[in-house]
Structure formats: C-alpha cells, structure tokens
C-alpha cells in the first residue's frame, strides 16, 4: 500500500516506514510494471481460452471431457444436440449416462485402466460403438479418445460423431450388392 504526500515528497509504505523519493518512485514503477505484465498475461490467457472455446464450439463433432472419477467436466454445443442433454444437465454427471446399459461394466473397467495410468489400445484410435441419448434411444457413434494430465489430475477427451446416416447407407449398399450379384429374382422389403 502506497500513500503519497505532495508537500513532503515522501511515500509512506504499509509497514509505516519512510524512504527517499527516488528509491520510492523506482520501487513504485517496478510494482506498476509487474502488475501491468500480470494484466497483459491474464488477458492473453483469456484470449487463448476464448480461441480454444471457439474451436471446440465450431466443430461438427461432440467433444466431451471426463475427469478421473468418470464425471463429465466439458461438454460442447454439438454434444447437446447429439445426446439431448444441455451443458448444465451434463456437467458433473457420470459419463456412463451416455453408454447403453449393456456396455456400462466394460466401459467402467476401460475408464479405470485409462485413468490409472495405463495406455489401453483405444487411446489415439477411432472406433465404432453405441451411444445413448437422453430419450434412451441408442445410436451408432464413431469415438476417438485422448488422455491428458494437468498436474496430478488425469482427464479423457472423447470426440464423438453420429454415424447413423453412414450406417444406413452402408446397409442399403450391401442390399444392392446382393441383389445385383444374384441370378435369381429378388424382392426387397423393409
């Protein structure tokens, strides 16, 4: 805390001591410079976070972050539209909320391996699984997982893509291929 008296050109410090004017001004300028540097660095961190958030929100994939307890810590706008939960509904909830019931036990065992420091085969790879929407409907997804750490905390980020349309198209192509290869008359119904 600095207090200046114009008439005596002395600066009083919080500890009550008095120092000479030039030394006090140099110290005050150093403090101001350090504070300005901290403000600039804080602004840069905020800009960086804003750029990261814009990137996460601009993707057409759902991005979900889970902590080492398996709870959802990050949720982008596309995750809302894909799974049906708002960010407020999803944050803090267990990740198994998004996993069909028949896969939950396997999922929990896999998450434990990932977050305990192991490097299972799924990290850094893309694979197809089933997702579970808020309305309890299941749908095929393409999932990519990444593991990362901050200090002692471990996190997993999942990038999720709905592949329902692709699966339907693949099924139609298989049916068409069977029909074209057949030497017999064929009728296809739903």
Secondary structure, 3 states (H helix, E strand, C coil): CEEEECCCCEEEECCCCEECHHHHHHHHHHHHHHHHHHHHHHHHHHHHHHHHHHHHHHCCCEEEEECCCCEEEEECHHHHHHHCCCHHHHCCCEHHHHCCHHHHHHHHHHHHHHHCCCCCCCECCEEEEEEECCCCCEEEEEEEEEEEEECCEEEEEEEEEECHHHHHHHHHHHHHHHHHHCCCCCCCCC
